[in-house]
Amino acid sequence: MDTYPKTVRLRATTALLRPLAHGDAEEVLVFARSLPAHDLMFLRRDITKPETVAHWLDEIDQGLALVVIAEIDGRMAGYGMLSLNDLDWSRHLAELRVLVHPDFRETGLGRAMIREVFALAVNRGVEKVIARMTLDQTSARSLFQELGFRPEALHENEVKDRAGKLHDVLRMAVDVQALLARRDSYGLG
Ligand SMILES: CC(C)(COP(=O)(O)OP(=O)(O)OC[C@H]1O[C@@H](n2cnc3c(N)ncnc32)[C@H](O)[C@@H]1OP(=O)(O)O)[C@@H](O)C(=O)NCCC(=O)NCCS
């Protein structure tokens, strides 16, 4: 089961992973407010606002979301989130999202966070995991693809950025049981 805090080894450093807790709101705001405009532009919700962090904590309390934050040298470096579904017909489905601060990219943290949150989904019995990204998020696409996600749909003009420009969104998905079976058959555990 999930044991936190947990240290993960990255290429040249280590990160401490732990679940987001009520006392972390200020740390998340400092993290969010230091993100470049381009990163903030594509967030589903504006995490520079205290209401958004409060909303996350509400969702966590209701069992609708799991949020893991990563710290490197005591500074928040990124987060991974699993949004569970409260719709009856999609109760088998969860969405995985990840964001790493540009100061900590290309360190292996993105890959570690995606795998960490994916493991949380598996532990909770989620049957299908999806991830959504704009087409320019090529690094995200390759990381999800590496884990077994495949493009499933392209939603035209799904996102309007903060400047009002429309962007298409690629939805990637993976069937958890099929993925685990494939890994087993390759002896990957
Ligand atoms: C996606 C994201 C989490 C990756 O974080 P990261 O810490 O840089 O990830 P890692 O260091 O583990 O891996 C990055 C990988 O992408 C690869 N990559 C980087 N730019 C790339 C590009 N333009 N095209 C293809 N692959 C690319 C790197 O080579 C690296 O792979 P490698 O380790 O095999 O060399 C980070 O870029 C991010 O937060 N992006 C903005 C938010 C986002 O796109 N979220 C995903 C949607 S849910």
The ligand as an ORCA input file, in Angstrom:
! r2SCAN-3c Opt
* xyz 0 1
  C       5.746     16.573    -18.620
  C       6.629     16.919    -17.424
  C       5.894     16.546    -16.158
  C       7.933     16.134    -17.532
  O       8.716     16.429    -16.394
  P      10.298     16.142    -16.346
  O      10.700     16.186    -14.924
  O      11.004     16.993    -17.317
  O      10.307     14.639    -16.865
  P      11.550     13.639    -16.933
  O      12.810     14.367    -16.649
  O      11.207     12.452    -16.132
  O      11.507     13.161    -18.442
  C      11.437     14.037    -19.511
  C      11.554     13.170    -20.750
  O      10.922     13.810    -21.842
  C      11.838     13.854    -22.908
  N      11.561     15.057    -23.676
  C      11.823     16.325    -23.345
  N      11.414     17.144    -24.317
  C      10.870     16.362    -25.288
  C      10.287     16.608    -26.535
  N      10.168     17.845    -27.005
  N       9.824     15.552    -27.255
  C       9.931     14.294    -26.807
  N      10.501     13.990    -25.605
  C      10.963     15.022    -24.873
  C      13.186     13.907    -22.265
  O      14.168     13.490    -23.166
  C      13.008     12.974    -21.092
  O      13.170     11.624    -21.473
  P      14.520     10.816    -21.040
  O      14.539     10.790    -19.531
  O      14.305      9.459    -21.602
  O      15.645     11.592    -21.613
  C       6.994     18.442    -17.424
  O       7.577     18.769    -18.649
  C       5.796     19.331    -17.187
  O       5.423     19.571    -16.045
  N       5.183     19.850    -18.253
  C       4.059     20.756    -18.158
  C       2.798     20.056    -17.695
  C       2.432     18.868    -18.533
  O       2.715     18.786    -19.737
  N       1.771     17.914    -17.898
  C       1.345     16.700    -18.555
  C      -0.089     16.699    -18.824
  S      -0.932     15.891    -17.533
*
